[in-house]
Amino acid sequence: MAEERMDRRRVLSAVPALAGLAGIGRLGPLWAQEEAGLDNLVEFQRLVAANRILANEGVVDAFGHVSVRHPDNAQRYVMSQSRSPELVEFDDLMEFEQTGEPVDARGRRGYSERMIHGAVYEARPDVNAVIHHHAYAVLPFGLTSTPLRPVVHNATVIGSHIPVWDIRDEFGDTNMLVRTMEMGRSLARTLEQNTCLLMAGHGAVVVGETVQLAVKAAVYLQVNARVLSEALRLGEPRQFTDGEIELSAAMENSPLGAERAWEYFCLRAGVEPI
Ligand SMILES: [Zn+2]
């Protein structure tokens, strides 16, 4: 036990150096505690990296956000304070109850649409990471009746069915923001067991078993939307069979496929792969 504790102390002491290398900010006082555990520190470092990656790949701009379910408390999640993802550092991370109340705000303000995250975690025990974004290439498919389906093999991770949720259907005239748990739960019901959901006139939600898989799906949702839009200009695109989607997605979501993409995205974003 004592030996294990010393080992952990030695590894933890190396983590701030890693954070420095990664350029993702110093460890915050909440998390640089021995009791936080190395696994959690890495998980939260990955969350900071995910913010940087999504910004670098153009999935998010000044707006959009990503969260992870708390590894030690399934009823809570962790995400940045209200800040553009490209600028997020470790100290920006906040812990929230599933219903959206901050655990220790310390004067910081959460994203107004964080209810999307809590409602999805509540409805989907299999989900440990949630991304909400307004990627421009994806938006046309939430505005028209043309379905967004995977048409290129790397993008089969987005799933065979992508439902569209229109806030107007249940809530009438709004400012389009998902600001209550009631709205979030409505969105989560439409998401069902799918990986991606489009929000009419607004953006998208992408979920994953891990933050790496959610990031990969969010990046390839955008890639697929671009390719499909181009293909639709040329003619009727080839459609995958359900079997092709299943087999290809299994390969793309395998540890090999996920790690290769994560390393690439991290280095492109100037973040040490962790
Ligand atoms: Zn939004």
Boltz pocket constraint, residues with backbone or C-beta under 6 A from the ligand:
constraints:
  - pocket:
      binder: B
      contacts: [[A, 113], [A, 132], [A, 133], [A, 134], [A, 176], [A, 202], [A, 203]]
      max_distance: 6.0
